[in-house]
Amino acid sequence: MKVTLRSALLGAGLAFAVGLGVNGPLGRYLDATLGLAAFAQEGSRAETYRLLSLFGDVFERIRAEYVEPVNDRDVIEAAINGMLTSLDPHSGYLNPRNFRDMQVQTRGEFGGLGIEVTQEGGYIKVIAPIDDTPAARAGVRAGDLITHIDGQSTQGLTLNEAVERMRGPPRTEIRLTIRREGSPRPIEMAIIRDVIRIQSVRARLEGDVAYIRITSFNEQTDAGLRRAMQQIRQQAGGNLRGVLLDLRNNPGGLLDQAVAVADDFLDQGEIVSTRARRPEDAQRYNAKPGDIAQGLPLVVLINGGSASASEIVAGALQDHRRAVVIGTRSFGKGSVQTVMPLPGNGAIRLTTARYYTPSGRSIQATGIEPDVVIEALKGEARAEARDREAQLNRALRNDGGTGSASRAPAPQLPPVALPPGFVESISPPDPPPADAQGPAVVFGDLAKDYQMRKGLELVRAMAARARASN
């Protein structure tokens, strides 16, 4: 999932010991950190001090002998970020500006293009564009590689630096150069920045089925879902037959919101557990009574852009057999990042735990396998060939997933029973040749969204079977 503030969710930073004989700016940086001596093991203390002294020597040589004057803060922050990004794809350093931007983003409003990105092969890779944002309207797709921003290569930039370049005042233009699977040449896009106000929940009544699309998990998501469900019930007037929950291209977000959304459809049982390095830090999140769908059939739609918090929701509802999960295999991000504020108003984003579904499985680097595989059409089929977590540099391995060591996993539930006419893998009819440079299918467009149509059919078939058995 995306990053989470320690106080709100799930929390240390660059730790140096004082007394290395380093004066000046480096000494002030060292004094401001947590102090390695507080937690260094006795046997490795001398070696650790030697390595830190080496760092100090290198820093002083850079300051004294580099061909041009250097900014002490920039060099130190680059070293911190390099240390963190060497661990896994999701750890990193947030300077004060990036930290403020992240806090604004989790509240659901920020300035920019509206894309969730990661880093791969030295370039910036799109996990998913956010619905109804400049990036989505311009045709940016999941899996695109952003090779240039305003004509400057993104190779060598940190993820934070690239994000900072893409942000800017509303109504200003930015030019992206994109490399896309299936396109014989780079794609140039001119996009006008805007204030991104994320309405993370969109819902409407499709005949007798509630279609609910969640595009991210920010502070407004659970409240928005409950409000949408109440409005749809009133609109349906007692004729609601089921719910289709669309989590495609949802890159994740806040852990507490994922737990709350899963809880909205569960009456009891475990939703997710997290396990850190120390067994005593394991946490378990359980559902409380109350199902906002009141037991109506529920289908969850996922794809390769469904990551982290989305996978928590899909995994919990799948394990408890509360929902049938359809679509294609999800991204496979099964780790938890904690944001830890630092002196000077910056922060580090550090991977601190893996999470496990109620049955005790880890989806890290494997993803959620849908109960019914439904392939996508046209441009979305190309996006489904995108790399997932397992292909990212330094991705954490899957540890086999045994759940919390101190608790038995939830019992395995019987295989999902599909209504007549549904099989475990459904391929769409042959579409026209995909245009790699044309717009992607808009999720929720009933005329073009094959996966959505099959999802609605499945909800109605499940509802008919339930009525027949009563």
NORHU-V306014 format. One line per field, one symbol per residue. burial: I if it has 9 or more other C-alpha atoms within 8 Angstrom, else O. Layout:
burial: ???
This chain:
burial: IIIIIIOOIIIOOOIIIOOOOOOOOIIIOIIOIIIIOOOOOOOOIOOOIOOIIOOIOOIOIIIOOIOOOIOIOOIOIOOIIIOIIOOIIIIIIIIIOIIOIOOIIIIIIIIIIIIIIIIIOIIIIIIIIIOOIIIIOIIIIIIIIIIIIOOOOIOOIOIOOIOIOIIIIIOIOIIIIIIIOOIOOIIOIIIIIIIIOOOIIIIOIOOIIIIIIIIIIIIIIIOIIIOIIOOIIOOIOOOIIIIIIIIIIIIIIIIOIIIIIIIIIIIOOIIIIIIIOOIOOIOIIIIOOIIOIOOIIIIIIIIIIIIIIIIIIIIIIIIIIIIIIIIIIIIIIIIIIIIIOIOOIIIIIIIIIIIIIIIIIIIIIIIIOIIIIIIIIIIIIIIIOIOIIIOIOOIOOIOOIIIIOOOOIOOOOOOOOOIOOOOOOIOIOOOOOOOIOOOIIOOOOOOOIIIIIIIIOIIIIIIOIOOOOO
